[in-house]
Amino acid sequence: MTTFRAKRVRALRIAIASGVASALVLPLGVTLAWNQLLDSRASTAIVTSAVAIPDTPAALVAGLGEGGQLSHLFVATLDASGVGGTVVLLPIGAATEVEAPAADDATAESTVAVPKRLAEVYATDGLGGLANEVQGLLDVSFVAVGALGRVELINVLAPLGGVDVLLDRDVVTVAVDGTPTKLASAGESSYPIDRLVDIVLARRPNEKESERFARHREVWNGIVKRVGAGVDLPPEVDMTAAGLVDASNFMQRVLGGALQVWQLSAAPVLDKTANPKRQDMYALDRAEVVMVFASVAPSAMSGGDYPLTVMIDSAFNDPLVSRAAVAALLDAGIGVGVMREVSAQEQANTVIEADDEVANALQALLAGALGPMEKGAWKSPVAGIDAAITLGADFVASVRNK
């Protein structure tokens, strides 16, 4: 195992042990909606054409702190039932994508583009520029994009009343004029919503964002517990499709049902070429990003430029295994459009369900990367998906033994 891979696996294990939702939990709502579609006797289209992916829209929410600076960032996805969903936390210091120079470009070394922090993008290009960069970074399309300040966030979270949060350290914020204010002490306490929002948005000059990761995770873990099966929605919440374009309304619907949270792992960018100014910049794990959004928001995924896109089913309820499968497929140039954890009998071989031409192509491209493989008939094709892959126990054992 390389040092880089070891760090990634260790970070993912720590995230799971710290209470961040795992892949076992993430796709539950999508799977239930899918089963309802497959079991429906009312639709004759099920047996004659491809099944449609359940509608799981996504919204980008930027939390603005002192002076209108970007202080908190997350993607909210709505469950296929229309309420509840998942909040995926992003670092505001995440590095943007940059195009690699052409191999025959003689000036590439002197003109190579360097990534920017998402916070810098917002400061220079506004909400539209931020949304474009995040869509490119995650390959996810948004039906709503919103920049919510303190007052707007308080209004969205107001139905919660108060939230219990366990903090790993004191929280201190610094005003524009340099005045420090202690907002909370380390330990577990119950906070009213206005103080909770202040804790989420708090930033200190020269504070590394990694020092705030645990705080943001624990605040959202507290929100998840407080939401439970969902809060009562005010009558003014728009439950129609038109209401989804408003970020505040979108978030209220997410809080109206069971909520999950996932914090994307982020590694500091230490490479001098990519980060010449030594900024507080972080790289996301591409395989983890695809795993998460293919689980909770498959209909929102815009997908990359892949010749084939597959659905992964796993009966092993292990996010490390799911991530490894996604990584193997991406490395082989194969897209992942849907990721499901399913209840099924475990089998030794990985099974590819597709027509013969596609199945043969996948076997050739993967070259054993998912363990021994066999072909099977695909009884319920999915729109926009070329094949279904069910992970086998031999592949799982190889991942767990690394």
N, C-alpha and C positions, 0 to 999 in steps of 0.2 A: 504494500500500500504506500503510495507516495505521501510526502508530508502534506501536500495540499489536500489530497483526498482525506487523509486522517483528520485534518482540522475540520473539514466539512462534516464528516461523519460525527466527530465529537461535538461540533456545534449543534447538529440536529438532535443528537441524543440529549444534550443539555436542554435544548428548547423543549423537548417533549417532557423531560423530567421536571421542568420548571412550571408545567401546567399549561403550556401552549397546546392548542387543539391538535391532535394527530390526524393523519390521513384516515384512520379508522372512523373518526367522527365526521370529518369534513364532508364526504360525499353522501351522507345519509339521506338528506332531503331530495337530492337529485335521483338517487336510486329508488326511493319510494314513488316519486312522480313517474319514473320510467316504468316501474312495475305496473302502475295504474294504466299506463298507455298500452303495455303489452297484454294486460289482462282484459282490456276493454272489449266488450262484445258489440258495442255500439258503432265502432268504426270499422268498416270493411276495408279501409285503406291499409290496415295493419298487415293483412295477409297478401296484399297485392303490390305494395310499394314500401319504400323505406320509412322507418319510424322517425319522426321528428325529434330532435333533441329538446328536452323541456326548456322553457323560457326561464333563464336565470340572468337577468340584467345586472349591470354593474355601474357604480357611481364613484367618481373620484372626489374626495373631500379634503380640502386644505384647511387646516386650523391656523388662524392668524393670531399672533401674539402682539407684544408691545411694538408700536410703530408700524403695524401692518406687516411685520416680517413673518415668513413661513416658519411655524414652530412645530407643527404636527401634520402628518400625512397618512391617509389610509384609503383603501378601496373597500367599499361596502358592496356586497352582492346580495341580491334578493332571492329568497327561496322560491322554488317553482310554485308553491302554494299561494304566493302573493304577500305573505308576511313572514318575518323572521329572516335569518340569513347568516352571513359571515362577514366579519371585519378583518381585513388583511392589512397589517401595519407595515408601512414602508419607512425607511430612514430618509429624512430630508437631505441627507448628505450622500444619497445613492448616486453613483456615477452614471451619466447618460451614455447612450451608445454612440460610438463613432465608427465611421466606415473605414475599413482597412485600406491603405493605398494599394493601387494596382502593382503587381509584381514587376512590371516593366517601366514603372514611373521613376525616372532618374532623379527627380526632385523630391521623392517621397520622404526621404529622411529629414529634409529641411522644412518640409511643409506639413508634416504629420499633424493631424488634429488631435487634441487632447480632450478628454471628457470633462464635463462640468458637473458640479453638484446641483441637484434638483432645486435646492434653496436659491442658488445663483440664477438658475433659469427663471424662477418665479420673480426674482428681484428685477431682472432685465427685460423679460418677455411677458410677464403677467400670467394670468390664469390660463389663457389659451396656449401659450408656449409651454407651460408646465404640463398641461393635458396632452399635448402632442408628444412630448418627451416620454411621459409615463406610458402612454399607449404603445410607443415604440419599444420601450424597455420591457413591458410585460406581454406585449401582443394581445392586449385586451381592449375592446371598444367600450366606451362609456355612453350611457343614455343620459347621464346627468353629470355635471361638473360644477362644484361650488366652492367658493372661498368663504368660510364661516369664521367670523370673529367671535370674541368672548360672548357677546349678547346672544348671537345666533346659536352658538353651541349650548348655552344655558337653556335656551328655549327648546331645543331639540331634546335635551336630556331631562328637562323639568319633570316629566311624569314619573321619573325614578324616585324623586323625593330626596334620597340620600344613598350613599354607597359605601360599603366597608372596603377598605384598601389596606394591604400590607406593604409598606415601603421599606426598601433596603437601606435608605439613607435619608437624611434631612433634605427637604426641598426648599431652595432659596431662589428667588427671582430678583432680577435687577432691572429697575425702571430705566427709561431713556436717559434720565438725568444722572444715572449711576447709583441711585439709592437702592440698597439691598433690602429685601423683605423675606422673612422666613414664613413659608406657607404651611409647612407640615414637618413633623418629626418622624424619625425612623420608627418602625413598628406598625401595629395595626390600629386603625381608628376608623370611625364613621365620619364621612364628610358630606356636607350639603353640596348641592350641585354647583353652586357658584364657586366654591373652593375647589371642588373636583376639577372643574374646567381650568382654574388658575394653575393647578398642579400639572395638568397635561400640557399647558402652553408655556410653562416656566422654562426660561433659558438664562444661563449666565454667560458673560463674555469669556471666550477661550475655553468653555466647557466642551469636552468631547461628547459627541452625540451618543457614543457607546455607553456613557455613564447614565444616559436617560432611558436606554432600552428597557431595563428591568422595571423602571417606574411606569412607562407607558403600558407595558404588558400587564402589570399588576392592576393598574387602573381599569383596563378593559376586562381583566378577569373578574374584578369586582362588579363591573357593569353586567357581565354575563350572568353572574349569580343573582344579581338584583332583578334582572329581566325575567329569569326563570322561563316559564312557558310563553311569556309575552306580556307586555303592559297593555292596559286599556287605552285604545287610541281615541284622541279627541274627535268629536264629530266633524271638525273642519278638515281632517286628513282626507286627501283625494285618493280614493282607492282605484281610480281608473288608470288606464295606460298613460293618459295625458299627464297625470300627476307625477309620473316617474321622472320627468325632465327637471323637476325642482329638487335640488340636493337635500334640502331640509325635509321636504315631504317624503322623499325616498328613505331618508334615515328614520323617520318616524314609523314607516311601514316595516323597516328592518327590526326595530325595537318592538313591534307588535307581535312577534312570534319568538320561538326559541332562537338564541343567538350563540354563535361560536366565534372564536378569535384565533388568528394565526399570525405570529410575528415572523416575517421573513428573516432568515439568517443573513448576516452582512459581515463581510471581511474587510478590514482596512486596506485601502489601495496604497501599497508601499513602493510600487514600481516608479522609478524616477522619470521614465518616459511618459507614463500615463498620468502621473501626479507630480509634475516638476516643482510645484509650489508647496508641496507637503501639506495640502489641505486636509481637512477632516472629511475624507471621502471614503465611500464604501462600495464594494462590489457585491451584487446579488448572485445567488446560486441559480443559474439558468434552469437546471433540472428541477430544483425545488419550486421555482416560480411556475413552471409548466404543470408540475404535479398538483399544486394547490389550485390553480385556476381551472385546470381540466376537471378537478373534483367538484368545485363549488360554483363555477360559472362557465360551463362548457359552451353555452350559446353565445357568450360574450367574447369568446376567444376569436381573434382575427386570424390567427395562424400565420406561420411563416411560409416561405417559398419552398414547400416540400412536395415531391412528386406523389407521395403517399401519406395519408393520415389515418391513424388507427385509434381504436378504443382499447384500453387496458382494463381487464377485470382481475382482481386479486382476492383470493379467499384467505389471505394470511394476516390481514389486519396489522401490517407492519409498515410504517412510513419509510423506514430505511430501505426496505425491499421495493416499495413503490417508486421511491426516488431513483434507485439503482436501475429499475426497468426503464423509466423515462430517460435517464442519462444514456443508457445503451441504445435506445431508439434514436435519440437526437444525434448521437455520435455516428450512427449509421445513415444519417440524412433522412430519417423518417419522422414525420410530425405526430404529435399526440393531441387528439382533440377531446377525448373523454377519458377520465380515470375514475374507476369505481371500485370500492371495497364491497364484496358481495358475500352472501352466505351460500357456500357451495362446497361440495366434497373435494378435498385436496387430491391432486393427481400428480404423478411424477413428472410427466412431460409438459412443456408449454404447448398450448394448442392454438393454432392459427385458423380462424374461421373466415373464409373468403373464397372467391372463385379461384380456380386453379392457377390462372396466370398471376394474380396478385399474391397468392400464397407462396408460389415458387419464387417470385421476386423478393418477397420479404425474407424467406429462408436464405436466399443468396446474399442479401444485404446484411443480415444479422450474423451469419456465419457462426452460429452457436452462442452468440452473446447473451441469449436468454435461456441457455441450457438446451438439452435435447428437445426437438420440436416435432410435432405431428400436425397434420391437417385435419380439419373437420368442416362439416357443412354449416353455413351461417343461416340459421332459420329466421332471424329477425334483423335484417340489414338496417343500418342507421343512416339517415340523410347526411351527406357530407363526409362520411367515414368509409374508408376503403376496406377495413378488416377489423375483426375483433380478436384480441390476443388475451388468452387466459393463462396467467403465470403458473408454472409448474413447481413442484417441491424441489426438484434438482437445482433449478435456478436459485430458489430461495436459500437453499443450503449453501450454495457457493457464495452468496452475498453475506450471509451471517458468519461464514467461516473466514472471511477476509479480515 
